Structure formats: C-alpha cells, structure tokens
C-alpha cells in the first residue's frame, strides 16, 4: 500500500535492551555535569538553552591543561564501557 500524498510512514525503532551498558561520556559531558549547577547559581532564571551555551563557551575557553582531568575521566569511562560491552555481548551470545 502506497503512503498517502504528503504523508509519511511511521518508522519503528528497535527496542533498546535495558541490560545494555550505558554509553561512555565525553570529556565535555564530564565538564558540563560538574559545572551546570555553578552556571545556574551564577545566573538565576537562565533558560536551559542558555545554560548549554554558557557551558560551551566556558569549555572552549579552557586550555589543554585545564581540560586534562576531564579527558582522563572520559578515557576511564570509555574503558569501562568497552569492558561492559564485551561482557554484555558475550552473555548475549550464549542466550
């Protein structure tokens, strides 16, 4: 059956497995999570989009040395994700 003129067919996503490991966070996300409340307290009444904009500007203003702790956390989280993913795929293959 052809879709109606101008209409779109619904695409169905595959259900996400709740047992699947959570993705690794980026260095920026570790920075944002740490600084989000600080930005909100410095700017009461700031909108969600503006918080993201301020965080992005602050991230860009950091030099490599200041970004290093966040990069290290991201690398550790990436290793955690990879090991959890291997374990998940191994247990899923045996089912």
Secondary structure by P-SEA (a helix, b strand, c coil): ccccccccccccccccccccccccccaaaaaaaacaaaaaaacccccaaaaaaaaaaaaaacccccaaaaaaaaaaaaaaaaaaaaaaaaaaaac
